[in-house]
Amino acid sequence: MNQNLIAKYVELVEFFGSQTKTAQALLREQPSVNAWIKGKSQMSETTALRAERVTEGRFKAYELCPSLKEFEDQLVS
């Protein structure tokens, strides 16, 4: 997996303060968050969009979910 993507996930966890708090904020389970930062899975489109919303745009959905990259121009607020 792309190291830049993993770094974004780590930054997101640091923003919330822990994997558990990140999971709670994004309506996910903590093992999902752990899988993101370990490079074992990627964030879904829905979760990436939720992350953008709950961080008030600090983290962009297209940065967290590569499949949204084609929509970068439309998602940027």
N, C-alpha and C positions, 0 to 999 in steps of 0.2 A: 504494500500500500504506500501511497505517496507520503513522504515524511512531512511535507508541508501541511497536509490534511490532518495527520496525527498531531502536529504541533498546534493546529487550530483547535482540535478537540481538547488538548491539554490546557490551552489558554481559556477555553470555555469553562472547564472545570475549575480553574483558578479563579475565574470571574465569580462563580457561585460559591466557591469556598471548599467544596468537597464533591466527590462522586455522588454521594447520597443526595445532597442539596441540588445538584445538577439534575439528577433523575427526577426528583420531586418537581422541580420547576418545569421540566419538559414532559411530565406525565409518562415517564418511562421507569424501568426497574434499574437498580444500580448495576447489575451484571451487564446490561446493555451499554452503559456508560463506560464500564471497564473494558468491554470489547472494543469500543471505539478507540480508546487511548492506547490499547495494546495492538491496534492494527488488525484485529480479527474480523471486524465488520465495519460498515459505514452507516452513517446516520440516514434515515429515510427522508424523503422529501417533506412529508408532513412534520416530522420532528425538526427538520432544519428551518422550515417556515415558522414553526412555533418558537424556536430559539431566537430567530430574528425579532419576532414580536415581543417576547418577554425581556429581551435585552435592549429593547427600544432601538434596534438597528446597529448596536455595537458589533454584533456578529451577523453577517449577511448569509442568507440561506444558500446562495450559490457558492459561497466559500466552504460551507459545511457539508454540502451534498453535491458531488461532481455532476450528477445527472441534471441539476438545475442550471449549470453553467450557460447553456444555450439561451436561458431566459434572463441572464444578467441585466440586460438593458431595461427590461420590464420590471424587474424586482427591485432595482435600486430606487430608493425614495429620496 
